[in-house]
Each structure stands twice: as structure tokens, then as C-alpha cells.
Amino acid sequence: MDDIPLDLSRVPWSSRKEAVRAFYKELWDKVDVSLVPRLFHPDFTFRGSLGPRLTGHDEFIGYVHLVMGALDH
């Protein structure tokens, strides 16, 4: 079975779906942490899959860099 990528370029997104898409495809896949303030409230909490409970933009950005740095090579 071939994995053919979906062409979602013309799909109308709700604002919630766009936020989820941006979280995974832009923030994580491209490590675009400039999106963090746009996607999250300044005091949001996040429970990372590696266990830490994080609060706020700076802690989350540090976590993103930690995870992506570990996967760099």
C-alpha cells in the first residue's frame, strides 16, 4: 500500500482545527516556537510526554528545544 499524502490545501479549517494543525505541523515539525504566544495563554500548563508539568511560554519553549535537540541527530 502506498502512502499518498493528503492534499489539504483547499480544506476550510475551523479556528480550533487550525490551532491543532499549527501546533503539530508548524510548531513541532518546524520547531517554530514563535507560534507559542499565538496558540497559548501566557500561564497555560502542559504535561509533556516525558513527564514534566510545565507552566507558561518560556517553560514550554524550553521543552520543545529539549525534545527536538535530543532528536536532532
C-alpha positions in Angstrom: 0.0 0.0 0.0 1.4 3.4 -1.0 1.3 6.3 1.5 0.0 9.1 -0.6 0.0 12.4 1.3 -3.4 14.2 1.6 -3.7 17.5 -0.2 -5.4 19.6 2.4 -4.5 22.9 0.9 -8.1 23.7 -0.1 -9.8 22.3 3.1 -11.7 25.0 5.1 -10.4 24.8 8.7 -12.2 25.8 11.8 -10.2 28.0 14.1 -9.7 25.0 16.5 -8.6 22.7 13.7 -6.2 25.4 12.5 -4.7 25.7 16.0 -4.2 22.0 16.2 -2.7 21.9 12.7 -0.3 24.8 13.6 0.7 23.1 16.8 1.9 19.9 15.1 2.8 21.0 11.6 4.4 24.4 12.3 5.4 24.4 16.0 6.7 20.8 16.4 7.6 19.8 12.8 9.4 23.1 12.0 10.3 24.0 15.6 8.6 27.4 15.1 8.4 28.5 18.8 7.3 32.0 17.7 3.8 30.5 17.5 3.7 29.7 21.2 2.2 33.1 22.3 -0.3 32.9 19.5 -1.5 29.4 20.4 -1.4 29.6 24.2 -2.4 31.8 27.1 0.7 33.1 29.0 0.0 31.0 32.1 -1.1 27.7 30.3 0.0 24.4 31.7 1.3 21.5 29.7 2.1 17.9 30.7 4.9 16.7 28.4 5.1 13.1 27.3 8.4 12.9 29.0 6.7 13.7 32.3 7.3 17.3 33.3 4.5 19.6 34.1 5.2 23.0 32.5 3.7 26.4 33.0 3.9 29.3 30.6 5.5 30.1 27.3 9.2 30.0 28.4 9.0 26.6 30.1 7.1 25.1 27.1 9.6 26.6 24.6 12.5 25.1 26.6 10.7 21.7 26.5 10.3 22.0 22.7 14.0 22.7 22.3 15.0 19.9 24.7 12.9 17.3 22.8 13.9 18.5 19.4 17.6 18.7 20.4 17.5 15.2 21.6 16.2 14.1 18.2 18.5 16.3 16.2 20.8 13.6 15.0 
